[in-house]
């Protein structure tokens, strides 16, 4: 018994010492719904385990990565990212896209690497632990709530809901509000109905392609579903609101949401990140029209404030300068011929440029690129009216039938899209952009091969390449 205990203690000390000696990179992966977080993580891990498609990862190109392997879950309080399940969905005989992110999860991948430069002959291999933290981008949209009281938030949320592009989705909730007296005594049935209608409005807005859908946990409640912390909605402020009224109760629940949901996420998870990739479905927003693109730009501004908050923000002391590299990646680059990838990257940079300046990324290196985590298409050139046009061919997600498609040509100048979006245009005047969702490719991979991608190796080099030097 004594020797068994001694061995257990010795193993624990050895493991703890190794973690102190070996560098650990906490990589945050986020993005709004449909951006492809789950596919990105699954393909990144698969391609780091089997690196034949990673020539732009410098350590691999130089032959310095000796091994890569998955480790046990690093944090017992967080769900493990279901890598094996998601890879099986992509690699099966009838491949399908895996289920999207609904909550926070993590996965640890370790890489044994030979040092570079003059250290090559002086030291032995080192082990670098990559802790991937997957969380919904919608949770970052809750950050502004921390510095707003219930009255301020309600007024702003009601103003947005009554504006163009939202009011049609908010109509059932707004109609119920018209029948509600905020100064009346609390009625739990009425409270649940208001919260349900408000949640339906947020869900409908998100389904239409709009991005700003705070509070983010209303659409991803998890084990909080039905709790008082998620049973409230904005209300118009009454002249008087005594204790026990609907207004007072909702104000209390709003503060509970901030205290129990928003604050702990930022303190316990977000503030511990070292590197971050923000995935952006720019093509989907362009497809949905000018309002969706402007809403995405606004949402990105709100999200990026979390990475570099102002000095007066409650989050500033937690973060300091911890996150030192941030990559903004437009996903689904495989939906375009490669001659349009530059335009997609430029649009992505323009979408976040104002936000990057506003967030004041002092000390943090940022980058932007267009990627495809799993390449679902191949490229072709077709002749149309005497002109050669680059198209992509793949299996349509809705029918499973293979088709060659041209979604429209993106402008080389991003302002041709962002200007009408900011001015409130109803639709694109000069061109139409139509994105058809593709199904995953049917892959016949060897035992040491990983899914094909576009620039996943360049993304990995930007995010972790310096740790592998």
C-alpha positions as CSV (number, residue, x, y, z in Angstrom):
1,X,0.0,0.0,0.0
2,X,2.8,2.4,1.0
3,X,4.8,1.7,-2.2
4,X,1.6,2.2,-4.3
5,X,1.0,5.6,-2.7
6,X,4.6,6.6,-3.1
7,X,4.5,5.6,-6.8
8,X,1.3,7.7,-7.3
9,X,2.9,10.7,-5.6
10,X,6.0,10.3,-7.7
11,X,4.0,10.0,-10.9
12,X,2.1,13.2,-10.0
13,X,5.3,15.1,-9.2
14,X,6.9,13.9,-12.4
15,X,3.9,14.9,-14.5
16,X,3.6,18.3,-12.8
17,X,7.3,19.0,-13.3
18,X,7.1,18.1,-16.9
19,X,4.3,20.6,-17.4
20,X,6.3,23.3,-15.8
21,X,9.4,22.6,-17.9
22,X,7.6,22.0,-21.2
23,X,5.9,25.0,-22.9
24,X,2.1,25.0,-23.0
25,X,0.3,27.1,-25.7
26,X,-3.3,27.8,-25.0
27,X,-4.9,28.4,-28.4
28,X,-8.4,29.8,-28.5
29,X,-10.6,29.0,-31.5
30,X,-13.7,31.0,-31.9
31,X,-16.1,32.5,-34.5
32,X,-19.8,33.0,-34.9
33,X,-22.1,30.2,-35.9
34,X,-21.4,28.7,-39.3
35,X,-17.8,29.9,-39.3
36,X,-16.5,26.3,-39.1
37,X,-14.8,26.0,-35.7
38,X,-15.4,22.3,-35.2
39,X,-14.1,21.4,-38.7
40,X,-11.1,23.7,-38.2
41,X,-10.0,22.0,-35.0
42,X,-10.6,18.5,-36.3
43,X,-8.6,19.1,-39.5
44,X,-5.8,21.0,-37.7
45,X,-5.3,18.1,-35.2
46,X,-5.5,15.5,-38.0
47,X,-2.9,17.4,-40.1
48,X,-0.6,17.9,-37.1
49,X,-0.7,14.2,-36.3
50,X,-0.1,13.3,-40.0
51,X,1.8,16.2,-41.5
52,X,2.1,15.3,-45.2
53,X,0.0,18.3,-46.2
54,X,1.8,20.8,-43.9
55,X,4.8,22.1,-46.0
56,X,4.3,25.7,-44.8
57,X,4.8,24.7,-41.1
58,X,8.5,25.5,-40.9
59,X,9.3,22.9,-38.2
60,X,7.8,20.2,-40.4
61,X,9.5,21.4,-43.6
62,X,12.9,21.3,-41.7
63,X,12.2,17.8,-40.5
64,X,12.3,18.8,-36.8
65,X,9.0,17.4,-35.7
66,X,9.8,13.9,-34.3
67,X,6.3,13.0,-33.1
68,X,2.8,14.3,-32.4
69,X,0.3,12.7,-30.1
70,X,-2.9,13.4,-28.2
71,X,-2.7,13.7,-24.4
72,X,-5.2,13.1,-21.7
73,X,-7.7,15.9,-21.1
74,X,-5.7,18.8,-19.4
75,X,-8.7,20.3,-17.5
76,X,-11.0,17.8,-15.8
77,X,-13.7,20.5,-15.4
78,X,-14.2,21.1,-19.1
79,X,-15.5,18.7,-21.7
80,X,-13.0,17.1,-24.1
81,X,-13.3,18.1,-27.7
82,X,-14.8,15.0,-29.4
83,X,-12.0,14.8,-32.0
84,X,-12.4,11.1,-32.9
85,X,-16.2,11.5,-33.4
86,X,-15.8,14.6,-35.6
87,X,-13.1,13.0,-37.7
88,X,-15.2,9.9,-38.2
89,X,-18.1,12.1,-39.4
90,X,-15.7,13.7,-42.0
91,X,-14.0,10.4,-43.1
92,X,-16.9,8.0,-43.2
93,X,-18.3,6.4,-46.4
94,X,-21.0,9.0,-46.4
95,X,-19.1,12.0,-45.0
96,X,-21.0,14.7,-43.2
97,X,-20.0,17.9,-41.5
98,X,-19.7,17.4,-37.7
99,X,-22.1,19.1,-35.2
100,X,-21.2,22.7,-34.5
101,X,-19.8,24.1,-31.2
102,X,-22.4,24.4,-28.5
103,X,-20.2,25.0,-25.5
104,X,-16.6,25.2,-24.4
105,X,-14.3,22.2,-24.9
106,X,-10.6,21.5,-24.9
107,X,-8.0,19.1,-26.4
108,X,-4.3,18.7,-25.8
109,X,-1.9,17.8,-28.6
110,X,1.8,17.4,-27.8
111,X,4.6,17.8,-30.3
112,X,8.1,16.5,-29.8
113,X,10.5,18.8,-31.7
114,X,14.2,19.2,-32.3
115,X,15.5,22.7,-31.6
116,X,16.5,24.9,-34.5
117,X,19.7,26.9,-35.2
118,X,22.8,26.7,-33.0
119,X,20.8,24.8,-30.3
120,X,20.4,21.8,-32.5
121,X,23.5,20.0,-31.3
122,X,23.5,21.4,-27.8
123,X,20.1,20.3,-26.4
124,X,17.8,17.4,-26.9
125,X,14.2,17.4,-28.3
126,X,11.6,19.4,-26.4
127,X,7.9,18.8,-26.0
128,X,5.4,21.5,-26.8
129,X,1.9,21.1,-25.5
130,X,-0.9,22.7,-27.6
131,X,-4.1,23.1,-25.6
132,X,-6.9,24.0,-28.0
133,X,-9.8,25.8,-26.4
134,X,-13.0,25.7,-28.5
135,X,-15.7,28.2,-27.5
136,X,-18.6,30.0,-29.3
137,X,-17.9,33.5,-30.6
138,X,-21.4,34.5,-29.5
139,X,-20.1,34.4,-25.9
140,X,-17.8,37.3,-26.6
141,X,-20.8,39.3,-27.7
142,X,-21.8,39.3,-24.0
143,X,-18.7,41.4,-23.0
144,X,-20.5,44.8,-23.4
145,X,-23.2,43.6,-20.9
146,X,-20.7,43.7,-18.1
147,X,-20.5,47.5,-18.2
148,X,-24.2,48.1,-18.9
149,X,-27.0,48.1,-16.3
150,X,-30.3,46.5,-17.2
151,X,-32.0,49.8,-18.1
152,X,-29.2,50.7,-20.6
153,X,-29.1,47.3,-22.1
154,X,-32.9,47.1,-22.5
155,X,-33.1,50.4,-24.3
156,X,-30.3,49.5,-26.7
157,X,-31.8,46.0,-27.4
158,X,-35.3,47.4,-28.0
159,X,-33.9,50.0,-30.4
160,X,-32.1,47.3,-32.4
161,X,-35.1,45.0,-32.4
162,X,-37.3,47.8,-33.9
163,X,-34.8,48.7,-36.6
164,X,-34.6,47.5,-40.2
165,X,-33.6,43.9,-40.7
166,X,-34.8,42.9,-37.2
167,X,-38.3,44.0,-36.7
168,X,-39.8,41.2,-38.7
169,X,-38.1,38.6,-36.5
170,X,-38.9,40.5,-33.3
171,X,-42.6,41.1,-34.1
172,X,-44.0,38.3,-31.9
173,X,-41.9,39.3,-28.9
174,X,-42.6,43.0,-29.4
175,X,-46.3,42.3,-29.6
176,X,-46.2,40.4,-26.3
177,X,-44.3,43.4,-24.8
178,X,-47.1,45.7,-25.9
179,X,-49.4,43.6,-23.8
180,X,-47.1,43.6,-20.8
181,X,-46.9,46.1,-17.9
182,X,-43.3,46.1,-16.6
183,X,-44.5,47.6,-13.3
184,X,-47.0,44.7,-12.6
185,X,-46.2,42.1,-10.0
186,X,-44.0,39.2,-11.3
187,X,-45.9,36.5,-13.2
188,X,-43.6,33.6,-13.9
189,X,-45.7,32.4,-16.8
190,X,-45.5,35.8,-18.4
191,X,-41.7,35.9,-17.6
192,X,-41.2,32.5,-19.4
193,X,-43.2,33.6,-22.4
194,X,-41.2,36.8,-22.7
195,X,-37.9,35.0,-22.5
196,X,-39.1,32.4,-25.0
197,X,-40.2,34.9,-27.5
198,X,-37.0,36.9,-27.1
199,X,-34.9,33.8,-27.6
200,X,-36.9,32.9,-30.8
201,X,-36.2,36.4,-32.1
202,X,-32.5,36.0,-31.5
203,X,-32.6,32.6,-33.1
204,X,-34.4,33.9,-36.2
205,X,-32.0,36.8,-36.5
206,X,-29.1,34.3,-36.4
207,X,-30.7,32.0,-38.9
208,X,-31.1,34.9,-41.4
209,X,-27.4,35.5,-41.3
210,X,-27.3,38.3,-38.7
211,X,-24.4,38.1,-36.3
212,X,-25.2,40.3,-33.2
213,X,-27.3,38.0,-31.0
214,X,-26.5,38.8,-27.4
215,X,-27.0,37.5,-24.8
216,X,-25.1,34.6,-26.4
217,X,-26.0,31.9,-23.9
218,X,-29.7,32.3,-24.7
219,X,-29.0,30.3,-27.9
220,X,-26.7,27.9,-26.2
221,X,-28.1,27.4,-22.7
222,X,-26.6,24.1,-21.8
223,X,-27.3,23.1,-18.2
224,X,-28.6,26.6,-17.6
225,X,-31.7,26.0,-19.7
226,X,-34.8,27.1,-17.8
227,X,-32.9,28.7,-15.0
228,X,-33.8,32.2,-13.7
229,X,-30.5,33.5,-15.1
230,X,-31.8,32.9,-18.6
231,X,-35.5,33.8,-17.9
232,X,-35.6,37.5,-18.7
233,X,-35.8,39.8,-21.7
234,X,-35.4,43.6,-22.3
235,X,-38.3,45.7,-21.1
236,X,-39.3,49.3,-21.5
237,X,-38.6,51.1,-18.3
238,X,-41.8,52.0,-16.3
239,X,-42.2,55.3,-14.4
240,X,-42.1,53.4,-11.1
241,X,-40.9,49.9,-10.4
242,X,-41.2,48.6,-6.9
243,X,-39.7,45.4,-5.5
244,X,-41.4,42.3,-6.8
245,X,-42.4,43.8,-10.1
246,X,-41.5,42.2,-13.5
247,X,-39.0,45.0,-14.2
248,X,-37.2,44.6,-10.9
249,X,-37.1,40.8,-11.2
250,X,-35.7,41.0,-14.8
251,X,-33.1,43.5,-13.7
252,X,-32.0,41.1,-10.9
253,X,-31.8,38.2,-13.3
254,X,-29.9,40.2,-15.8
255,X,-27.3,41.0,-13.1
256,X,-27.2,37.3,-12.2
257,X,-26.6,36.4,-15.8
258,X,-23.5,38.7,-15.8
259,X,-22.3,37.3,-12.5
260,X,-22.9,33.6,-13.1
261,X,-22.3,33.3,-16.8
262,X,-20.4,36.1,-18.4
263,X,-17.8,36.9,-15.7
264,X,-16.7,33.3,-15.0
265,X,-16.1,32.6,-18.7
266,X,-13.8,35.5,-19.1
267,X,-12.0,35.0,-15.8
268,X,-11.6,31.2,-15.9
269,X,-11.1,30.6,-19.6
270,X,-10.7,33.6,-21.9
271,X,-8.1,35.4,-19.7
272,X,-5.8,32.3,-19.8
273,X,-5.4,32.2,-23.6
274,X,-2.0,32.8,-25.3
275,X,-3.0,32.7,-29.0
276,X,-6.3,33.2,-30.8
277,X,-7.8,32.4,-34.2
278,X,-11.1,34.1,-35.1
279,X,-12.9,32.3,-37.9
280,X,-15.1,34.5,-40.1
281,X,-17.8,33.3,-42.5
282,X,-17.5,36.4,-44.7
283,X,-18.8,34.6,-47.8
284,X,-22.0,33.6,-45.9
285,X,-22.6,37.2,-44.9
286,X,-22.0,38.5,-48.4
287,X,-24.4,35.9,-49.7
288,X,-27.1,37.0,-47.2
289,X,-26.8,40.7,-48.3
290,X,-25.6,44.1,-47.2
291,X,-27.3,44.1,-43.9
292,X,-25.8,40.8,-42.9
293,X,-22.3,42.0,-43.9
294,X,-22.7,45.2,-41.9
295,X,-24.1,43.2,-38.9
296,X,-21.0,41.0,-39.1
297,X,-18.7,44.0,-39.2
298,X,-20.4,45.4,-36.1
299,X,-20.3,42.0,-34.3
300,X,-16.6,41.7,-35.1
301,X,-16.0,45.1,-33.5
302,X,-17.8,44.0,-30.4
303,X,-15.9,40.7,-30.3
304,X,-12.4,42.2,-30.8
305,X,-13.0,44.6,-27.9
306,X,-12.6,41.6,-25.7
307,X,-9.0,41.0,-26.9
308,X,-7.8,44.5,-26.1
309,X,-10.2,46.2,-23.7
310,X,-9.8,49.8,-22.7
311,X,-7.9,50.5,-19.5
312,X,-11.1,51.3,-17.6
313,X,-12.6,48.0,-18.5
314,X,-13.1,45.4,-15.7
315,X,-11.4,42.9,-18.1
316,X,-8.2,44.8,-18.6
317,X,-6.4,43.7,-15.4
318,X,-7.2,40.1,-16.2
319,X,-5.8,40.1,-19.8
320,X,-2.9,42.5,-19.7
321,X,-0.9,41.5,-22.8
322,X,-1.4,37.8,-22.6
323,X,-2.8,37.1,-26.0
324,X,0.1,38.1,-28.3
325,X,-1.0,36.7,-31.7
326,X,-4.4,36.8,-33.2
327,X,-5.3,35.4,-36.7
328,X,-8.4,36.4,-38.5
329,X,-9.3,33.7,-41.0
330,X,-12.1,33.8,-43.6
331,X,-13.3,30.2,-44.0
332,X,-14.7,28.3,-47.0
333,X,-12.0,29.6,-49.4
334,X,-12.6,26.4,-51.3
335,X,-16.0,27.8,-52.4
336,X,-14.0,30.2,-54.6
337,X,-11.4,29.7,-57.4
338,X,-8.0,30.6,-56.1
339,X,-7.8,33.7,-58.2
340,X,-10.4,35.2,-55.8
341,X,-8.7,34.3,-52.5
342,X,-6.8,37.5,-52.4
343,X,-10.1,39.5,-52.6
344,X,-11.6,37.4,-49.9
345,X,-8.6,38.1,-47.6
346,X,-8.8,41.8,-48.4
347,X,-12.5,41.9,-47.4
348,X,-11.7,40.1,-44.2
349,X,-9.0,42.6,-43.3
350,X,-11.4,45.4,-44.1
351,X,-14.1,43.9,-41.9
352,X,-11.9,43.9,-38.9
353,X,-9.6,46.9,-39.6
354,X,-11.7,49.4,-37.7
355,X,-12.2,47.0,-34.8
356,X,-8.4,46.3,-34.7
357,X,-7.7,50.0,-34.4
358,X,-10.4,50.5,-31.8
359,X,-9.3,47.6,-29.7
360,X,-5.7,48.9,-29.7
361,X,-3.7,45.7,-30.3
362,X,-0.6,47.0,-28.6
363,X,2.0,44.2,-28.3
364,X,-0.1,41.7,-30.2
365,X,0.8,40.5,-33.7
366,X,-2.3,40.1,-35.9
367,X,-2.7,38.5,-39.3
368,X,-5.5,37.8,-41.8
369,X,-5.8,35.1,-44.5
370,X,-8.4,33.0,-46.3
371,X,-8.5,29.2,-45.5
372,X,-10.4,26.0,-46.0
373,X,-10.1,23.6,-43.1
374,X,-11.2,20.7,-45.3
375,X,-11.2,21.3,-49.0
376,X,-14.6,20.2,-50.4
377,X,-14.0,21.2,-54.0
378,X,-11.7,21.0,-56.9
379,X,-11.0,23.9,-59.4
380,X,-12.0,24.0,-63.0
381,X,-11.9,26.6,-65.8
382,X,-14.9,26.9,-68.1
383,X,-15.6,29.0,-71.2
384,X,-18.5,31.3,-71.0
385,X,-19.3,33.8,-73.7
386,X,-15.8,33.5,-75.0
387,X,-14.2,34.1,-71.6
388,X,-12.5,31.7,-69.3
389,X,-14.0,31.6,-65.8
390,X,-12.6,29.9,-62.8
391,X,-15.2,27.7,-61.1
392,X,-15.2,25.1,-58.3
393,X,-16.7,21.6,-58.4
394,X,-18.0,19.6,-55.5
395,X,-21.0,17.7,-54.1
396,X,-23.9,20.0,-53.2
397,X,-24.9,19.6,-49.5
398,X,-28.6,19.8,-50.3
399,X,-28.7,17.2,-53.1
400,X,-25.4,15.3,-53.0
401,X,-25.1,15.9,-56.7
402,X,-21.8,17.0,-58.0
403,X,-21.9,20.4,-59.7
404,X,-19.5,23.1,-61.0
405,X,-20.5,26.5,-59.6
406,X,-19.5,30.2,-60.0
407,X,-20.7,32.1,-57.0
408,X,-20.0,35.6,-58.5
409,X,-16.8,37.7,-58.6
410,X,-15.8,39.5,-55.4
411,X,-14.6,43.1,-56.0
412,X,-10.9,43.7,-55.6
413,X,-11.7,46.8,-53.6
414,X,-13.5,45.9,-50.3
415,X,-15.2,49.3,-50.1
416,X,-17.4,48.3,-53.0
417,X,-19.1,45.9,-50.5
418,X,-18.6,47.6,-47.2
419,X,-19.8,51.1,-48.3
420,X,-23.3,50.0,-49.4
421,X,-23.5,47.7,-46.3
422,X,-22.7,50.6,-44.0
423,X,-25.2,52.9,-45.8
424,X,-28.1,50.5,-45.2
425,X,-28.5,49.2,-48.8
426,X,-31.2,46.5,-49.1
427,X,-29.3,44.4,-51.7
428,X,-26.2,44.5,-53.9
429,X,-26.7,46.7,-56.8
430,X,-23.9,45.7,-59.2
431,X,-23.7,42.0,-58.7
432,X,-25.2,39.0,-57.0
433,X,-23.2,36.6,-54.8
434,X,-24.6,33.2,-54.2
435,X,-22.9,30.7,-52.0
436,X,-23.9,27.0,-52.4
437,X,-23.0,24.9,-49.4
438,X,-20.9,21.9,-50.4
439,X,-20.8,18.5,-48.6
440,X,-17.5,17.1,-47.4
441,X,-15.5,15.2,-50.1
442,X,-15.5,11.4,-50.2
443,X,-11.9,10.8,-49.2
444,X,-9.7,7.7,-49.8
445,X,-6.8,8.5,-47.5
446,X,-3.9,6.3,-46.6
447,X,-3.0,5.4,-42.9
448,X,-0.7,8.5,-42.5
449,X,-2.7,11.0,-44.5
450,X,-5.0,13.8,-43.3
451,X,-7.8,15.7,-45.0
452,X,-6.9,18.2,-47.7
453,X,-7.1,21.9,-46.9
454,X,-6.2,25.4,-48.0
455,X,-3.5,27.3,-46.0
456,X,-4.1,25.4,-42.8
457,X,-0.3,24.9,-42.6
458,X,0.2,28.7,-42.9
459,X,-2.3,29.3,-40.2
460,X,-0.5,26.9,-37.9
461,X,2.9,28.5,-38.6
462,X,1.5,31.9,-37.7
463,X,-0.2,30.6,-34.5
464,X,2.4,28.3,-33.1
465,X,5.5,28.2,-35.4
466,X,7.7,30.3,-33.0
467,X,7.1,27.8,-30.2
468,X,8.4,25.0,-32.4
469,X,11.7,26.8,-33.2
